[in-house]
Amino acid sequence: MAEGTNELSYSEFVALIGGDTRLRARLIGGERLRLQTPFLYPGRRGAIVVDLIPGPSPEPDAGGAPGTLPVRISDAGGLIKSLDEQGLDLAVDMIVSKTVFHAVKQVDGAGVSSGEVYLDSTADTVPADFWRFLQLLVEIVGLRHSKYKDALVQLSRRAERAPDLIGWEDQ
């Protein structure tokens, strides 16, 4: 855990996504929060952990009302590590890499930086953006299933187009 990050309890997690004003005030104050969601990565990675940290500084002419202060919702690097653990190494598999980056680009405010998937938000919009962020993570976790499905579809098509070269039908 990053130094100065405060772990939220499950009840605080529920309060946060419910729009609790005290937690919103903590975000506005620049506090770094971490919460363990009830959702799990496949394999050995465990629970999806989300960091809420101060986001990139707004443009100087953007105003800066308290609720519009930037907050970055981040996966703390867990998603890419989980994909790698499942055999989907983004550095090696260019198809998966392009698919992941395309999925991230489809969500306004989302990106990948230093191995972490993130979504830029504000203190006011964190409750709604938190769910958008989790949906993005879940969609990308689901890629491991689509890759296997695609391989099976290609295998099936190949079997339909070509004669049985191995002679399995004669056995």
C-alpha positions as CSV (number, residue, x, y, z in Angstrom):
1,M,0.0,0.0,0.0
2,A,1.3,3.4,-0.9
3,E,2.4,5.5,2.1
4,G,-0.3,7.7,3.4
5,T,-3.1,5.6,1.9
6,N,-6.1,4.8,4.2
7,E,-7.9,1.5,3.9
8,L,-11.7,1.8,3.8
9,S,-13.8,-0.8,5.6
10,Y,-16.6,-2.5,3.8
11,S,-19.2,-0.2,5.3
12,E,-17.2,2.8,4.2
13,F,-17.0,1.3,0.7
14,V,-20.8,1.0,0.6
15,A,-21.1,4.6,2.0
16,L,-18.6,5.9,-0.7
17,I,-20.6,4.4,-3.6
18,G,-23.8,5.8,-1.9
19,G,-22.3,9.3,-2.1
20,D,-21.5,9.8,1.6
21,T,-20.6,13.5,2.2
22,R,-17.9,12.7,4.8
23,L,-16.0,10.5,2.4
24,R,-16.5,13.0,-0.4
25,A,-14.9,15.6,1.9
26,R,-12.0,13.3,2.5
27,L,-11.4,13.0,-1.2
28,I,-11.7,16.8,-1.6
29,G,-9.1,17.1,1.1
30,G,-6.7,15.1,-1.0
31,E,-6.8,11.9,1.1
32,R,-5.6,8.7,-0.6
33,L,-8.1,5.9,-0.1
34,R,-7.9,2.2,-0.9
35,L,-10.8,-0.3,-0.8
36,Q,-11.0,-3.9,-1.3
37,T,-14.1,-4.7,-3.4
38,P,-16.2,-7.9,-3.0
39,F,-15.1,-8.8,-6.6
40,L,-12.3,-11.2,-7.3
41,Y,-9.8,-11.6,-10.1
42,P,-9.6,-15.1,-11.6
43,G,-6.8,-17.2,-10.4
44,R,-4.6,-16.4,-7.4
45,R,-4.8,-12.6,-7.5
46,G,-7.6,-12.3,-5.0
47,A,-9.9,-9.3,-4.5
48,I,-10.0,-6.4,-6.9
49,V,-8.5,-3.5,-5.0
50,V,-9.2,0.1,-6.0
51,D,-7.3,3.2,-5.1
52,L,-8.8,6.7,-5.0
53,I,-6.1,9.2,-5.2
54,P,-5.8,12.9,-6.1
55,G,-6.0,13.1,-9.9
56,P,-3.9,15.2,-12.3
57,S,-4.1,18.9,-11.7
58,P,-6.9,20.7,-13.5
59,E,-6.2,23.3,-16.1
60,P,-5.5,26.7,-14.5
61,D,-8.5,28.3,-16.1
62,A,-10.9,25.4,-15.2
63,G,-12.1,27.0,-12.1
64,G,-11.8,24.4,-9.4
65,A,-15.0,24.3,-7.4
66,P,-14.6,21.8,-4.5
67,G,-16.7,19.0,-6.1
68,T,-14.8,19.3,-9.3
69,L,-11.4,18.5,-7.8
70,P,-9.9,15.6,-9.7
71,V,-9.8,12.1,-8.3
72,R,-8.1,9.2,-10.0
73,I,-9.7,5.8,-9.6
74,S,-7.0,3.1,-10.1
75,D,-6.7,-0.6,-10.0
76,A,-3.4,-0.4,-8.3
77,G,-1.9,-2.5,-11.1
78,G,-3.9,-5.6,-10.3
79,L,-5.6,-6.0,-13.7
80,I,-2.6,-6.3,-15.9
81,K,-0.9,-8.6,-13.4
82,S,-4.0,-10.8,-13.4
83,L,-4.0,-11.0,-17.2
84,D,-0.4,-11.9,-17.2
85,E,-1.0,-14.6,-14.6
86,Q,-3.7,-16.0,-16.9
87,G,-1.3,-16.2,-19.8
88,L,-2.4,-13.0,-21.5
89,D,0.9,-11.1,-21.4
90,L,0.3,-7.7,-23.0
91,A,3.9,-7.3,-23.9
92,V,3.9,-10.5,-25.9
93,D,0.3,-10.9,-27.2
94,M,-0.3,-7.9,-29.5
95,I,-4.0,-8.9,-30.1
96,V,-4.8,-8.9,-26.4
97,S,-2.8,-5.8,-26.0
98,K,-4.7,-3.9,-28.7
99,T,-8.0,-5.2,-27.4
100,V,-7.3,-4.1,-23.8
101,F,-6.1,-0.6,-24.9
102,H,-9.1,-0.3,-27.2
103,A,-11.5,-1.3,-24.4
104,V,-9.9,1.3,-22.1
105,K,-10.1,4.1,-24.7
106,Q,-13.8,3.4,-25.1
107,V,-14.5,4.7,-21.6
108,D,-14.3,8.5,-21.2
109,G,-11.5,9.5,-18.8
110,A,-10.0,6.0,-18.7
111,G,-6.4,5.2,-19.5
112,V,-3.4,3.0,-18.7
113,S,-0.2,4.4,-17.1
114,S,2.7,2.6,-15.4
115,G,0.9,-0.7,-15.5
116,E,-2.3,0.6,-13.8
117,V,-5.7,1.0,-15.4
118,Y,-7.4,4.3,-14.2
119,L,-10.4,6.5,-14.6
120,D,-10.2,10.2,-13.9
121,S,-13.2,11.5,-12.0
122,T,-14.1,14.2,-9.6
123,A,-15.2,14.1,-5.9
124,D,-18.8,14.7,-7.0
125,T,-18.9,11.9,-9.7
126,V,-16.9,9.2,-7.9
127,P,-20.0,7.2,-6.9
128,A,-21.1,6.8,-10.6
129,D,-17.6,6.6,-12.0
130,F,-16.6,3.9,-9.6
131,W,-19.2,1.6,-11.2
132,R,-18.1,2.5,-14.7
133,F,-14.5,1.7,-13.6
134,L,-15.5,-1.7,-12.2
135,Q,-17.5,-2.5,-15.4
136,L,-14.3,-1.7,-17.4
137,L,-12.2,-4.0,-15.3
138,V,-14.7,-6.9,-15.5
139,E,-15.0,-6.5,-19.3
140,I,-11.2,-6.8,-19.6
141,V,-11.0,-9.7,-17.2
142,G,-13.6,-11.4,-19.5
143,L,-11.1,-11.3,-22.4
144,R,-9.5,-14.4,-21.2
145,H,-12.7,-16.3,-22.0
146,S,-13.2,-14.6,-25.4
147,K,-9.7,-15.6,-26.4
148,Y,-10.4,-19.3,-25.8
149,K,-13.8,-19.0,-27.4
150,D,-12.2,-17.5,-30.5
151,A,-9.7,-20.3,-30.7
152,L,-12.4,-22.9,-30.6
153,V,-14.4,-21.1,-33.3
154,Q,-11.4,-21.0,-35.5
155,L,-10.7,-24.7,-34.9
156,S,-14.3,-25.5,-35.7
157,R,-14.1,-23.5,-39.0
158,R,-10.9,-25.1,-40.0
159,A,-12.4,-28.6,-39.4
160,E,-15.4,-27.7,-41.6
161,R,-13.2,-26.4,-44.5
162,A,-10.5,-29.1,-44.6
163,P,-10.7,-32.9,-44.7
164,D,-9.6,-34.8,-41.7
165,L,-5.9,-34.9,-42.2
166,I,-5.1,-36.9,-39.1
167,G,-7.6,-39.7,-39.8
168,W,-9.7,-39.2,-36.6
169,E,-12.9,-40.3,-38.4
170,D,-11.4,-43.7,-39.2
171,Q,-10.7,-44.5,-35.6
